[in-house]
Amino acid sequence: MAQIKYIKDLYENEEASLREICRITGHSFETVRKYAYQENWSEDNLPDIEPQSYPVLQDFIPIIDKWLEEDRKAPRKQRLPPPV
């Protein structure tokens, strides 16, 4: 996120060209253009990276969810101090 803000700052405040920003940051022209022109950073514009289905895990998802719930409810173990 810091790089995105840096690209926006170079483009808007320093008035650097997109090619200059590419040279300064080392990012590709497409990446620089995307972040320099981006106005709305709402959740609607973000890509959906969550898969729609889990064909291999489908049968095991309830079991995994059960394990995670049990782990969440279990008391935390305290570590013993190292022996002297």
N, CA, C and O of each residue as an XYZ file, in Angstrom:
336
protein
N       0.814     -1.181      0.000
C       0.000      0.000      0.000
C       0.867      1.258      0.000
O       0.478      2.283     -0.559
N       2.046      1.178      0.630
C       2.939      2.331      0.660
C       3.406      2.668     -0.749
O       3.527      3.843     -1.095
N       3.669      1.649     -1.567
C       4.103      1.885     -2.942
C       2.992      2.548     -3.749
O       3.263      3.416     -4.579
N       1.767      2.154     -3.516
C       0.639      2.739     -4.237
C       0.513      4.218     -3.899
O       0.316      5.053     -4.782
N       0.630      4.535     -2.605
C       0.560      5.941     -2.191
C       1.729      6.731     -2.760
O       1.567      7.890     -3.141
N       2.900      6.116     -2.821
C       4.078      6.776     -3.378
C       3.859      7.079     -4.862
O       4.189      8.170     -5.327
N       3.310      6.129     -5.600
C       3.013      6.341     -7.025
C       2.001      7.471     -7.175
O       2.181      8.350     -8.019
N       0.937      7.463     -6.369
C      -0.067      8.524     -6.430
C       0.556      9.885     -6.118
O       0.245     10.879     -6.774
N       1.425      9.925     -5.126
C       2.068     11.174     -4.742
C       2.968     11.702     -5.862
O       2.942     12.890     -6.182
N       3.762     10.809     -6.453
C       4.633     11.234     -7.550
C       3.820     11.777     -8.712
O       4.210     12.763     -9.338
N       2.702     11.146     -9.003
C       1.884     11.548    -10.146
C       1.116     12.838     -9.876
O       1.083     13.729    -10.723
N       0.501     12.941     -8.705
C      -0.363     14.078     -8.423
C       0.387     15.294     -7.883
O       0.120     16.417     -8.308
N       1.315     15.089     -6.957
C       1.967     16.221     -6.300
C       3.289     16.617     -6.957
O       3.580     17.805     -7.098
N       4.080     15.637     -7.356
C       5.368     15.933     -7.981
C       5.239     16.132     -9.483
O       6.179     16.570    -10.145
N       4.061     15.805    -10.014
C       3.765     15.934    -11.439
C       4.774     15.183    -12.320
O       5.152     15.651    -13.394
N       5.195     14.013    -11.840
C       6.097     13.166    -12.623
C       5.280     12.426    -13.675
O       4.116     12.095    -13.451
N       5.902     12.169    -14.824
C       5.217     11.417    -15.868
C       5.159      9.943    -15.466
O       5.879      9.498    -14.572
N       4.304      9.213    -16.134
C       4.171      7.787    -15.826
C       5.477      7.053    -16.092
O       5.851      6.160    -15.330
N       6.173      7.416    -17.159
C       7.445      6.757    -17.475
C       8.514      7.080    -16.431
O       9.324      6.221    -16.085
N       8.515      8.293    -15.941
C       9.455      8.648    -14.874
C       9.182      7.819    -13.623
O      10.103      7.322    -12.976
N       7.910      7.683    -13.301
C       7.531      6.895    -12.124
C       7.954      5.442    -12.304
O       8.377      4.798    -11.344
N       7.844      4.919    -13.522
C       8.293      3.549    -13.806
C       9.780      3.411    -13.503
O      10.211      2.438    -12.885
N      10.556      4.397    -13.945
C      12.009      4.345    -13.711
C      12.326      4.473    -12.227
O      13.212      3.781    -11.726
N      11.624      5.337    -11.525
C      11.896      5.568    -10.106
C      11.520      4.349     -9.265
O      12.294      3.920     -8.409
N      10.340      3.797     -9.507
C       9.833      2.713     -8.660
C      10.223      1.326     -9.131
O      10.279      0.392     -8.331
N      10.495      1.178    -10.432
C      10.822     -0.138    -10.959
C       9.601     -0.971    -11.314
O       9.732     -2.145    -11.660
N       8.410     -0.375    -11.234
C       7.189     -1.089    -11.586
C       6.925     -0.967    -13.084
O       7.467     -0.086    -13.752
N       6.091     -1.860    -13.601
C       5.748     -1.821    -15.021
C       4.849     -0.617    -15.305
O       4.224     -0.059    -14.404
N       4.803     -0.235    -16.581
C       3.997      0.920    -16.979
C       2.530      0.697    -16.668
O       1.843      1.615    -16.220
N       2.035     -0.529    -16.905
C       0.624     -0.830    -16.649
C       0.277     -0.673    -15.172
O      -0.782     -0.150    -14.826
N       1.177     -1.130    -14.307
C       0.947     -1.024    -12.872
C       0.924      0.436    -12.436
O       0.047      0.856    -11.681
N       1.893      1.201    -12.919
C       1.964      2.620    -12.564
C       0.722      3.354    -13.061
O       0.142      4.154    -12.327
N       0.315      3.090    -14.287
C      -0.865      3.749    -14.841
C      -2.110      3.403    -14.022
O      -2.932      4.273    -13.732
N      -2.241      2.137    -13.657
C      -3.406      1.690    -12.886
C      -3.513      2.451    -11.571
O      -4.586      2.949    -11.231
N      -2.416      2.547    -10.832
C      -2.460      3.183     -9.525
C      -2.463      4.706     -9.618
O      -3.014      5.368     -8.738
N      -1.868      5.272    -10.652
C      -1.867      6.727    -10.814
C      -3.264      7.232    -11.137
O      -3.654      8.301    -10.668
N      -4.018      6.492    -11.921
C      -5.350      6.922    -12.340
C      -6.462      6.462    -11.413
O      -7.598      6.917    -11.553
N      -6.173      5.581    -10.477
C      -7.201      5.023     -9.590
C      -7.770      6.111     -8.691
O      -7.019      6.790     -7.992
N      -9.068      6.282     -8.701
C      -9.732      7.298     -7.885
C     -10.498      6.678     -6.721
O     -10.417      7.166     -5.594
N     -11.235      5.612     -6.989
C     -12.117      5.017     -5.992
C     -11.504      3.699     -5.510
O     -11.338      2.772     -6.303
N     -11.171      3.606     -4.235
C     -10.544      2.392     -3.690
C     -11.536      1.580     -2.862
O     -11.134      0.897     -1.920
N     -12.812      1.642     -3.194
C     -13.804      0.909     -2.427
C     -13.680     -0.594     -2.679
O     -13.014     -1.038     -3.614
N     -14.333     -1.347     -1.830
C     -14.295     -2.806     -1.915
C     -14.875     -3.321     -3.230
O     -14.514     -4.408     -3.680
N     -15.765     -2.554     -3.846
C     -16.406     -2.998     -5.082
C     -15.414     -3.159     -6.223
O     -15.631     -3.969     -7.124
N     -14.339     -2.404     -6.195
C     -13.375     -2.453     -7.287
C     -12.299     -3.514     -7.100
O     -11.549     -3.801     -8.033
N     -12.212     -4.098     -5.913
C     -11.170     -5.082     -5.655
C     -11.543     -6.425     -6.281
O     -12.717     -6.795     -6.299
N     -10.550     -7.155     -6.793
C     -10.865     -8.445     -7.406
C     -11.274     -9.465     -6.360
O     -10.855     -9.391     -5.204
N     -12.083    -10.406     -6.770
C     -12.522    -11.483     -5.888
C     -11.481    -12.589     -5.944
O     -11.390    -13.313     -6.935
N     -10.697    -12.719     -4.881
C      -9.629    -13.715     -4.878
C     -10.060    -15.012     -4.201
O      -9.321    -15.996     -4.211
N     -11.238    -15.013     -3.623
C     -11.755    -16.213     -2.977
C     -12.344    -17.141     -4.036
O     -13.209    -16.720     -4.804
N     -11.892    -18.399     -4.091
C     -12.451    -19.310     -5.084
C     -13.942    -19.545     -4.849
O     -14.411    -19.502     -3.711
N     -14.668    -19.789     -5.907
C     -16.108    -19.987     -5.812
C     -16.472    -21.378     -5.290
O     -17.497    -21.548     -4.631
N     -15.646    -22.353     -5.582
C     -15.920    -23.708     -5.099
C     -14.603    -24.399     -4.769
O     -13.535    -23.997     -5.231
N     -14.705    -25.429     -3.972
C     -13.547    -26.210     -3.558
C     -13.804    -27.668     -3.937
O     -14.229    -28.447     -3.085
N     -13.561    -28.057     -5.180
C     -13.934    -29.400     -5.598
C     -13.206    -30.509     -4.844
O     -13.799    -31.552     -4.570
N     -11.949    -30.306     -4.507
C     -11.188    -31.357     -3.827
C     -11.520    -31.376     -2.337
O     -11.631    -32.450     -1.745
N     -11.678    -30.212     -1.730
C     -11.910    -30.123     -0.291
C     -13.375    -30.231      0.112
O     -13.679    -30.292      1.303
N     -14.270    -30.256     -0.837
C     -15.693    -30.150     -0.553
C     -16.149    -31.092      0.563
O     -16.919    -30.683      1.431
N     -15.695    -32.322      0.555
C     -16.129    -33.292      1.563
C     -15.495    -33.038      2.929
O     -16.033    -33.467      3.950
N     -14.357    -32.344      2.956
C     -13.602    -32.183      4.198
C     -13.834    -30.843      4.885
O     -13.385    -30.652      6.015
N     -14.513    -29.928      4.242
C     -14.726    -28.594      4.822
C     -15.465    -28.661      6.159
O     -15.058    -27.957      7.083
N     -16.523    -29.459      6.327
C     -17.177    -29.515      7.650
C     -16.235    -30.042      8.736
O     -16.291    -29.577      9.874
N     -15.385    -30.989      8.407
C     -14.450    -31.540      9.390
C     -13.438    -30.474      9.788
O     -13.148    -30.311     10.973
N     -12.904    -29.757      8.827
C     -11.925    -28.707      9.102
C     -12.562    -27.603      9.941
O     -11.947    -27.110     10.886
N     -13.791    -27.213      9.601
C     -14.487    -26.194     10.384
C     -14.682    -26.648     11.827
O     -14.542    -25.850     12.754
N     -15.002    -27.912     12.019
C     -15.177    -28.454     13.363
C     -13.864    -28.382     14.141
O     -13.864    -27.989     15.307
N     -12.749    -28.755     13.516
C     -11.433    -28.688     14.160
C     -11.104    -27.253     14.572
O     -10.610    -27.012     15.673
N     -11.380    -26.314     13.683
C     -11.078    -24.912     13.984
C     -11.917    -24.395     15.147
O     -11.419    -23.645     15.986
N     -13.181    -24.790     15.202
C     -14.042    -24.394     16.314
C     -13.549    -24.998     17.632
O     -13.538    -24.322     18.661
N     -13.146    -26.261     17.600
C     -12.638    -26.908     18.811
C     -11.351    -26.237     19.285
O     -11.149    -26.051     20.485
N     -10.482    -25.876     18.340
C      -9.240    -25.202     18.716
C      -9.509    -23.829     19.313
O      -8.811    -23.394     20.229
N     -10.517    -23.156     18.794
C     -10.849    -21.827     19.293
C     -11.370    -21.900     20.727
O     -11.128    -20.990     21.520
N     -12.085    -22.977     21.067
C     -12.676    -23.123     22.395
C     -11.691    -23.692     23.406
O     -11.894    -23.528     24.610
N     -10.638    -24.353     22.957
C      -9.689    -24.996     23.862
C      -8.873    -23.943     24.606
O      -8.520    -22.911     24.036
N      -8.574    -24.203     25.880
C      -7.751    -23.250     26.636
C      -6.311    -23.252     26.098
O      -5.800    -24.268     25.629
N      -5.696    -22.100     26.185
C      -4.317    -21.964     25.723
C      -3.370    -22.636     26.710
O      -3.564    -22.556     27.923
N      -2.355    -23.292     26.187
C      -1.337    -23.918     27.025
C      -0.273    -22.880     27.337
O       0.143    -22.116     26.466
N       0.162    -22.863     28.585
C       1.215    -21.945     28.963
C       2.561    -22.650     28.845
O       2.693    -23.835     29.155
N       3.523    -21.917     28.406
C       4.871    -22.486     28.299
C       5.555    -22.442     29.661
O       5.392    -21.498     30.435
N       6.321    -23.485     29.924
C       7.108    -23.514     31.146
C       8.415    -22.764     30.916
O       8.930    -22.767     29.798
N       8.954    -22.132     31.928
C      10.237    -21.457     31.746
C      11.328    -22.492     31.486
O      11.221    -23.633     31.934
N      12.373    -22.099     30.764
C      13.439    -23.069     30.470
C      14.151    -23.487     31.744
O      14.269    -22.696     32.680
N      14.631    -24.737     31.786
C      15.326    -25.217     32.993
C      16.638    -24.449     33.187
O      17.302    -24.040     32.235
N      16.973    -24.277     34.466
C      18.184    -23.511     34.805
C      19.378    -24.399     34.864
O      20.484    -23.929     35.135
